[in-house]
Amino acid sequence: MTHIVADISISLDGYVTGPDPGPGNGLGTGGEALHAWAFSEDPEERRIVREATARSGAVVLGRRLFDLVDGPGGWDDTVGYGAAEVGKPPFVVVTGSKPESVRLTGLDWTFVTTGLADALAVARDRAEAASADRGEDLDVVLMGGGALIGSALDAGLVDVLSLHLAPVVLGSGTPLFTGGTPRTLVRRSANPTPNATHLTYAVHPGASGWSPARFGH
């Protein structure tokens, strides 16, 4: 069964970027430390990146994040989705308008202008089709940014929350949580590695098809 998985790296003080993120400084000042684990040569961290990338049947991201990865200094042949894994699942972008051009033409982009719920529906269809083709369960991954994931959580659209907790305090930046509906999650796994602690929570633990082992880091 396809699940909606929100997957993001976060600082100890709750930020998913450092201060002053933007073009040429996508992760903000000091924000690179959040993703040190994804570029590590540590065998366990490499395994987590590899398996998460392979499990991605479709990926949803917001327009601001798209502009960063598709812009100058963004993804290329050596660094992309899944860091050095350079995964190529279908990508669905939530946007107010379609871009005039796309640099990364070798990737499968779909632009949805009618909101997050519609984008997730498109992504679920793509992930389920990929699951059928490969004969295994693949998921829809919400990769960010933080505001998109926060909105999806508030709207009850997320099944699994996967946080990669980096041992860094950024002081300011883009927060993942800015209020919203209080909720209690169920922790399914906690895996400390040299550059992060990888935490997996069931947002809807009673959902059909839930398998704790499937999301255990």
N, C-alpha and C positions, 0 to 999 in steps of 0.2 A: 504494500500500500504506500502511496506517495504521501509524505508529510511536508508541511511548511516549516522550514528550519531557519530561524534567525541566527546568523553566525557572525560574530564580530569580536575584535580585540578591544580591551578596555583597560584603563589605568586603575590603580587602587582607589583613586578619588573619583572614579566614575566617568572619565572622559574618553571619547573615542578618537579625538584628535588633540593635538597640542593647541596652544593659542595661535591666532592669526592664520588659520588655514585658507588656502585659495590657490589660484593658478601659480605654478612654480613652487608651491609650498603646501601640497595637498594634504599632508598629515599634520600640518601646523608645526610650530617650533618645538622640537623635541619629540614629535609624534612618531618618528621612526622606531623608537624604542618599543612601541606597542606591538610591532610586527617582527621584532628580532627573532622570535621563535619560528616564524614561517620561513625565514631565510637561513636558519641554523643548519649545521651539518650533524647535529645530534640525531642519532638513529630513531629515537622515539618521536621527536618532533617531526622528522622527515616522514615517519609513518603516518602521523596524524594528518599532515598536509596531503599526503598522497591519497589516503583513504577518503578524506572529505572531498577532495577534488573528483575522485572517481565516482562518488555517490551522488554527485550533482547532476540531476536530470535537466534542470533549467535554473537560471539565476536571475533574480530580480534586483534592480538597482535604481536609484533615483537619478534625476537629470544632472544634478551637480556632480555626483560621483562619475557618471558617464563622461561629462566634459573633462574631468581630470584624467581618467584612464585613456580616453581617446585623444586627448590633447598632446601638445609637444611635451616630451619628457614622461609620457604615460607608458602604457603597456607596449611591449615590442616582442620580438621573436625569442627573447631570453627570459623575460619577466612578464607574467600575465596573471590570469586567474589561477589561484593556487601557487602564486609566487613562481618558483622555477619549474613547477609542473606544467605551466602554460596550458591549462585546460581549455577546451573549446566546446562547452555546452551551449545551448541556445541562451541568449541574453535578452531579457525583457526590461525595457527602460520605462519608468513612470515619468511622464513629461507633460508640460503644458502645450508644447508644439514640437514637431519633428525637426531635427537639425537639418541645416541646409546641405551639409556634407558629412561624411564619416571617414576618418583616417584608416581605421582598422577594418578594412573591407573584407578581410579574410575570416571574420567572425560573423556569426548568425545573430543579427540584431533585429528586434521587434520593438517599435515605439508605440506605447499605449497612452492616449491622451484623455482617457475617460476615467482615470482614477486608479487607486491602488488595488481595489477589489477586482476590477476588470483585468489588471495586469497579472494578478495572481491566478486568475482563472485561465488566462492564456498560458502562463507558465506551467500550470498544473496539466493542461492538455499536452504540452510539449514533453513534460517529464513522464507522463503516463505512456505516451507513445514511445519514448526512449526506453522505458521499462519493459514494454512489450517486445521491442526489438532485441534487447539484450537479455531478456529472461531473468531480470532481477529487479528488486525494488530500488528506485531512484527517487530523489527528493527535489522539491523546489527550495532553493536556498536564497534567503534575503541577505545580501551581502552589505547593504547600507545604502546611503549613510545612516547615521544615528537617528535622524529625525524620521526617516522612512520606517526603520525598525520600531521606533517608539510608537508611531502611528498604527502600525500593524498589530502591536501588542495591545494597545488601547482598544482597537476595533475587534479584538478576539480572533484575529486571523492567523495566529501563530500556534503551531503544535509543540515545537521544541525550541528552546533558547539555549544556544551554545556560546558561552563566553570564554574568551582566552584572556585571563587576568594577568597582565604584565606587572612585574614588580617595580613600578615606577609611579611617582606622584607628579602630575603635570601642573597642578595649581589652577589651571583654567584651560579652556578649549571648548570643544563641542560635547555637551553632556549626552549620555544615552537616555537617562531618565529625567524628565522635567515635570513631574507630577503625573496626572492621569489617574486611572482607576487602580486602587490598591488591589493586590492579588497575592495569594500564596502559591508558590511553585513547589514542585517535588523534585529534589535533586536526584538524578539518576547516576551520575558519575562525577568523580573528581580525580584528575590525573596531574600531579605536579611534575613538571619537566624543568630543565635548567633555566629557561627563559620565560615561562608562564605556568599558570595553573589552569588547566582546561576543565571547565565546569559545564555539565549538561543538565538542563532542567526540563521536565515535562510541564508544559503549560496546561495541557488538557490530558492528564494522566489516564483518564478512562477512555480515551479515543480508541476506536476500532483499529486493530492492526498494530497497536503499540508494542514495540519490542525493546526492552531496556538494553539488551546486548548490542542491538544494532547501532545505538548511539553512544555506547560506552567508549570513551577515549582511552 
